[in-house]
Amino acid sequence: MVLMLDKLKRHRETLVDLSDLVVYEPPTSYLREYPSVDRTFAFLDVSDFTNYTQKYGVRAAAQMLTKFRSAVRIVVGKHRVRVAKWLGDGVMLVGVKPKAVCSAVMEINDLFQGDEFYIHSGICKGKVIIFEGDDYVGRAVNIASRLADNARPAHVLMYEARKIDMPARSIRKKLSTSIQIRGIGELDNVYLLTRR
């Protein structure tokens, strides 16, 4: 017991004293500068990436991810949509115009039809806070992410898809059942987007 107390005492001596730590608090005027803006978010994810890796090996999986990321970069640039962040075998996209985001997602999805892997996606438009210049916080981000989680391979799900937001040659079909989204609740206005 004495040995243990001695070790604990020496351990405490090596810890950093945080009592003198100064925490930066931005001025109140700075906090008002976080704008709330309308953006459209999409999450695209490679379906069953773990099984693909087990079946074809790490080298093939890395090549597949390279192919996926290259296609995403080319397509989003063409549609004036931005890669917000890479998420391993997935990606988060953000755009100002819903039609551009939908067009990009559907084109990426089309590129991999008939390939050895599929993409599943979720899209949502809404007000968010741009935090520290490059991070988006809000319900629309969470819904898009959860819709991607709920989408089947090769499916594109969108919350509250309006006809005006749809790209040419696309069809929106309202799902017959609502989707239960963790942390958000039940969503009724979810649509499956497909090509004509």
C-alpha positions, -999 to 999 in steps of 0.1 A, spaced: 0 0 0 28 25 9 46 17 -24 14 24 -43 9 58 -26 45 67 -33 40 59 -70 8 80 -71 26 109 -54 54 108 -80 29 106 -108 11 137 -95 44 156 -95 48 149 -132 14 162 -142 10 196 -157 -5 222 -134 -36 234 -153 -46 260 -128 -25 287 -146 -39 277 -180 -55 307 -198 -85 297 -219 -90 320 -249 -125 335 -249 -133 353 -281 -150 387 -278 -188 386 -280 -187 404 -313 -167 375 -328 -194 351 -318 -220 370 -338 -198 365 -369 -207 328 -372 -231 330 -401 -262 308 -405 -265 299 -442 -285 277 -465 -264 248 -479 -270 214 -494 -250 185 -480 -244 151 -494 -227 121 -479 -215 94 -503 -201 61 -490 -187 30 -506 -211 1 -498 -196 -29 -480 -160 -16 -482 -148 -41 -455 -161 -71 -475 -146 -57 -507 -112 -55 -490 -115 -90 -476 -125 -104 -510 -100 -86 -532 -72 -76 -508 -58 -43 -496 -41 -33 -529 -74 -36 -548 -92 -17 -521 -67 11 -522 -70 12 -560 -108 13 -557 -106 42 -532 -82 61 -556 -107 56 -584 -136 67 -562 -118 98 -550 -106 108 -585 -141 105 -599 -155 126 -570 -129 153 -576 -136 155 -613 -174 155 -609 -177 180 -581 -155 205 -599 -177 202 -629 -208 209 -609 -193 236 -587 -197 216 -555 -170 213 -529 -155 184 -510 -160 194 -474 -141 164 -460 -130 129 -469 -143 102 -446 -122 71 -453 -143 52 -478 -167 81 -481 -170 118 -486 -190 148 -474 -200 173 -501 -214 208 -497 -229 232 -522 -249 263 -524 -274 251 -550 -293 218 -543 -296 210 -580 -258 211 -584 -253 188 -554 -280 164 -566 -265 164 -601 -230 156 -588 -242 128 -565 -262 112 -592 -234 114 -617 -210 98 -593 -235 71 -586 -240 65 -623 -202 62 -628 -200 31 -606 -231 13 -618 -221 -22 -628 -188 -19 -611 -175 -42 -584 -187 -18 -557 -216 6 -552 -221 40 -537 -250 49 -513 -258 85 -506 -279 109 -486 -287 145 -494 -303 173 -473 -307 211 -476 -310 234 -447 -296 262 -425 -263 255 -408 -237 274 -390 -203 278 -406 -180 272 -376 -144 284 -377 -145 290 -414 -145 254 -426 -169 233 -405 -206 230 -408 -229 224 -379 -266 218 -381 -295 195 -386 -291 193 -424 -256 178 -420 -268 152 -396 -298 142 -418 -277 138 -449 -253 116 -430 -280 94 -416 -298 91 -449 -266 78 -464 -264 53 -436 -299 42 -444 -296 41 -482 -292 7 -500 -263 2 -524 -267 24 -555 -295 44 -538 -296 82 -534 -320 94 -506 -329 131 -502 -349 148 -475 -376 171 -487 -367 168 -524 -384 196 -543 -389 192 -581 -371 225 -587 -340 210 -570 -339 180 -593 -314 176 -622 -327 170 -657 -336 134 -665 -342 125 -628 -372 111 -609 -380 116 -573 -401 90 -556 -414 95 -521 -407 65 -498 -438 48 -487 -426 45 -451 -409 70 -428 -372 65 -418 -363 66 -381 -331 87 -378 -310 83 -346 -308 116 -327 -334 133 -350 -365 112 -350 -389 101 -377 -386 116 -412 -416 114 -435 -405 135 -465 -377 112 -478 -373 106 -515 -354 81 -536 -337 99 -566 -333 79 -598 -326 85 -635 -353 83 -662 
